[in-house]
């Protein structure tokens, strides 16, 4: 393995080595650090590696990759095809090629949520949809402020859990955003699909929903968004800027 810098990967190896054996010394030449990595990585579950989420971990284990050592041996092209640029960079780091700076780790966000309790209970779909549309709009604005796009969106809504004497209902539905997006129109459309899918069926009891929210996951910088085969320009940047200005 090539010599590595004292960065995210090196410090992670040092911390893991100390956790495994407090008496181990990670100081010394790059060659010594490489030997420590060779000894330690087979004992590190792939799901414990920064940047490996549950879905990516499941895909990797389906390929027989269950440890950091096995991930290190993964071809870089295969890593990019399986996951995103984050997985590709992680593999390169494990192989000793600097890719992830401290700033990347500090700024990386896995998800965000916009939620609010309702002052007046929401009893019909139109009222609920108006609330979660506002949440989705704010979430889209936050994404663009940070230069991010989202890969998944979840809508949830529920009644007052502290009032068991009233009819109780909790709805939650998720969907993938393909392609990944920060466009208000995409997020609002996905929000409506999720809310409709989990709205109580006709004829059920009268529910008073007191809280609703929108959660975004699988966030990536816009420049790192994986492209799909049929990707075409979506939305209008000028329109998004205008909407952000109006909302602010």
C-alpha positions as CSV (number, residue, x, y, z in Angstrom):
1,X,0.0,0.0,0.0
2,X,1.3,3.4,-0.9
3,X,2.4,5.8,1.8
4,X,-0.4,7.8,3.2
5,X,-0.5,11.4,4.6
6,X,-1.5,12.2,8.2
7,X,-5.0,13.1,7.3
8,X,-8.5,11.7,7.7
9,X,-7.5,8.1,6.8
10,X,-4.3,8.1,8.8
11,X,-6.0,9.5,11.9
12,X,-8.8,7.1,11.6
13,X,-6.4,4.2,11.5
14,X,-4.6,5.5,14.6
15,X,-7.8,5.9,16.5
16,X,-9.0,2.4,15.6
17,X,-5.6,0.9,16.4
18,X,-5.7,2.5,19.9
19,X,-9.2,1.2,20.5
20,X,-8.2,-2.3,19.6
21,X,-5.0,-2.2,21.6
22,X,-4.3,0.9,23.8
23,X,-0.6,-0.1,24.0
24,X,0.0,0.0,20.3
25,X,2.1,2.8,18.9
26,X,1.1,4.2,15.5
27,X,4.0,6.6,15.3
28,X,6.9,6.1,12.9
29,X,7.5,5.8,9.2
30,X,4.7,5.6,6.6
31,X,5.8,2.0,6.1
32,X,5.0,1.3,9.7
33,X,1.6,2.9,9.4
34,X,0.9,0.8,6.3
35,X,1.7,-2.3,8.3
36,X,-0.6,-1.3,11.1
37,X,-3.3,-0.6,8.5
38,X,-2.7,-4.1,6.9
39,X,-3.1,-5.6,10.3
40,X,-6.2,-3.6,11.4
41,X,-8.4,-3.3,8.3
42,X,-9.5,-7.0,8.2
43,X,-11.1,-6.4,11.6
44,X,-13.0,-3.3,10.7
45,X,-16.7,-3.9,9.5
46,X,-17.4,-2.1,6.3
47,X,-20.4,-0.4,7.9
48,X,-18.2,1.3,10.4
49,X,-16.3,3.3,7.7
50,X,-17.2,6.9,7.3
51,X,-19.3,7.5,4.2
52,X,-20.8,4.0,4.1
53,X,-24.5,4.1,4.8
54,X,-26.9,1.2,5.4
55,X,-27.9,0.9,1.8
56,X,-24.4,1.0,0.5
57,X,-23.3,-1.5,3.2
58,X,-26.0,-3.9,2.0
59,X,-24.9,-3.6,-1.6
60,X,-21.2,-4.2,-0.6
61,X,-22.1,-7.2,1.5
62,X,-24.0,-8.6,-1.4
63,X,-20.7,-8.5,-3.3
64,X,-18.9,-10.3,-0.5
65,X,-17.3,-7.1,0.8
66,X,-17.7,-7.1,4.6
67,X,-14.5,-5.5,5.9
68,X,-12.4,-2.4,5.3
69,X,-9.6,-4.7,3.9
70,X,-12.0,-6.1,1.3
71,X,-13.3,-2.6,0.4
72,X,-9.7,-1.5,-0.1
73,X,-9.3,-4.2,-2.7
74,X,-12.4,-3.1,-4.6
75,X,-11.7,-1.7,-8.1
76,X,-12.3,2.1,-8.1
77,X,-14.5,2.0,-11.2
78,X,-16.7,-0.6,-9.5
79,X,-17.0,1.5,-6.4
80,X,-18.1,4.5,-8.5
81,X,-20.7,2.4,-10.4
82,X,-22.0,0.9,-7.2
83,X,-22.3,4.0,-5.1
84,X,-21.3,7.6,-5.5
85,X,-18.1,9.7,-5.6
86,X,-18.1,9.4,-1.8
87,X,-17.6,5.6,-2.0
88,X,-15.0,6.0,-4.7
89,X,-13.0,8.5,-2.6
90,X,-13.3,6.2,0.4
91,X,-11.8,3.3,-1.6
92,X,-9.0,5.5,-2.9
93,X,-8.3,6.7,0.7
94,X,-8.0,3.1,1.9
95,X,-5.6,2.5,-1.0
96,X,-3.5,5.3,0.2
97,X,-4.4,8.1,-2.3
98,X,-5.4,11.4,-0.6
99,X,-8.9,12.4,-1.6
100,X,-10.8,13.4,1.5
101,X,-9.7,16.6,3.2
102,X,-10.9,17.6,6.7
103,X,-13.1,20.3,5.2
104,X,-14.9,17.6,3.2
105,X,-15.7,15.6,6.3
106,X,-16.8,18.7,8.3
107,X,-19.1,20.0,5.6
108,X,-20.6,16.6,4.6
109,X,-24.2,16.4,5.6
110,X,-26.1,13.1,5.6
111,X,-29.6,14.6,5.9
112,X,-31.8,17.4,7.0
113,X,-35.3,17.8,8.3
114,X,-37.9,20.5,8.3
115,X,-40.7,19.9,10.8
116,X,-43.3,21.9,12.7
117,X,-46.1,21.4,15.1
118,X,-49.4,22.8,13.9
119,X,-51.1,25.4,16.0
120,X,-54.5,24.2,14.7
121,X,-55.0,20.5,14.0
122,X,-54.9,19.5,10.3
123,X,-58.0,17.4,9.5
124,X,-58.0,17.3,5.7
125,X,-55.4,16.6,3.0
126,X,-55.3,20.1,1.5
127,X,-54.4,21.6,4.8
128,X,-51.7,19.0,5.5
129,X,-50.4,19.4,1.9
130,X,-50.1,23.2,2.3
131,X,-48.0,22.6,5.4
132,X,-45.6,20.0,4.0
133,X,-45.3,22.0,0.8
134,X,-43.9,24.9,2.9
135,X,-41.5,22.4,4.5
136,X,-40.4,21.1,1.2
137,X,-39.8,24.6,-0.2
138,X,-37.7,25.5,2.8
139,X,-35.7,22.3,2.5
140,X,-35.0,23.0,-1.2
141,X,-33.8,26.4,-0.3
142,X,-31.5,25.0,2.4
143,X,-30.1,22.5,-0.1
144,X,-29.2,25.2,-2.6
145,X,-27.7,27.4,0.1
146,X,-25.2,24.6,0.8
147,X,-24.8,23.6,-2.8
148,X,-26.3,20.1,-2.2
149,X,-28.8,17.8,-3.8
150,X,-30.9,15.1,-2.1
151,X,-31.3,11.5,-3.1
152,X,-34.2,10.5,-0.9
153,X,-37.2,12.3,0.6
154,X,-39.5,11.3,3.4
155,X,-42.8,12.8,4.5
156,X,-44.3,12.1,7.9
157,X,-47.3,13.3,9.8
158,X,-49.0,12.2,13.0
159,X,-51.7,12.9,15.6
160,X,-51.1,14.0,19.2
161,X,-49.5,11.0,20.8
162,X,-50.1,12.5,24.3
163,X,-53.9,12.3,23.7
164,X,-54.7,8.5,23.7
165,X,-58.3,9.4,24.1
166,X,-58.4,10.7,20.5
167,X,-58.0,8.7,17.3
168,X,-54.4,8.0,16.6
169,X,-52.6,7.8,13.3
170,X,-49.0,8.1,12.1
171,X,-48.0,8.2,8.5
172,X,-44.6,8.0,6.9
173,X,-43.5,7.3,3.3
174,X,-40.2,7.7,1.5
175,X,-39.2,7.9,-2.1
176,X,-36.0,8.2,-4.2
177,X,-35.3,11.4,-6.1
178,X,-34.0,10.4,-9.6
179,X,-32.1,12.3,-10.6
180,X,-30.9,13.8,-7.3
181,X,-32.4,17.2,-6.9
182,X,-32.7,20.5,-5.0
183,X,-35.4,21.8,-7.3
184,X,-38.6,23.0,-5.5
185,X,-40.8,21.5,-8.2
186,X,-39.2,18.0,-7.8
187,X,-39.3,18.1,-4.0
188,X,-43.0,19.3,-3.9
189,X,-44.1,16.7,-6.4
190,X,-42.3,13.9,-4.4
191,X,-43.8,15.3,-1.2
192,X,-47.3,15.1,-2.6
193,X,-46.8,11.5,-3.8
194,X,-45.6,10.4,-0.4
195,X,-48.4,12.1,1.5
196,X,-51.1,10.7,-0.7
197,X,-49.6,7.2,-0.4
198,X,-49.9,7.2,3.4
199,X,-53.0,9.3,3.8
200,X,-55.8,7.5,5.8
201,X,-58.1,5.6,3.5
202,X,-61.6,6.9,2.9
203,X,-64.1,6.0,5.6
204,X,-61.6,5.9,8.4
205,X,-62.0,7.9,11.6
206,X,-61.6,11.7,11.8
207,X,-57.9,12.3,12.6
208,X,-56.5,15.6,13.9
209,X,-52.8,15.8,12.8
210,X,-50.7,18.0,14.9
211,X,-47.2,17.6,13.4
212,X,-45.8,17.0,10.0
213,X,-42.4,17.2,8.4
214,X,-40.1,16.6,5.4
215,X,-36.8,14.9,5.7
216,X,-34.1,14.7,3.0
217,X,-31.4,12.1,2.9
218,X,-28.4,10.9,0.8
219,X,-27.1,14.4,0.4
220,X,-24.3,15.2,-2.0
221,X,-22.6,18.3,-3.3
222,X,-24.2,19.2,-6.7
223,X,-20.9,18.7,-8.5
224,X,-20.7,15.1,-7.3
225,X,-24.3,14.2,-8.3
226,X,-24.2,10.9,-10.2
227,X,-25.6,11.4,-13.7
228,X,-28.3,9.0,-15.1
229,X,-28.5,7.8,-18.7
230,X,-31.3,10.1,-19.7
231,X,-30.3,13.2,-17.6
232,X,-31.5,16.5,-19.1
233,X,-31.3,20.0,-17.6
234,X,-34.2,20.3,-15.1
235,X,-35.8,23.4,-13.7
236,X,-34.6,27.0,-14.1
237,X,-31.8,28.3,-11.9
238,X,-33.1,31.9,-12.3
239,X,-36.6,30.7,-11.1
240,X,-35.1,29.0,-8.1
241,X,-33.1,32.2,-7.2
242,X,-36.3,34.3,-7.6
243,X,-38.3,31.9,-5.4
244,X,-35.6,31.8,-2.7
245,X,-35.6,35.6,-2.7
246,X,-39.4,35.7,-2.3
247,X,-39.4,33.1,0.5
248,X,-36.6,34.9,2.4
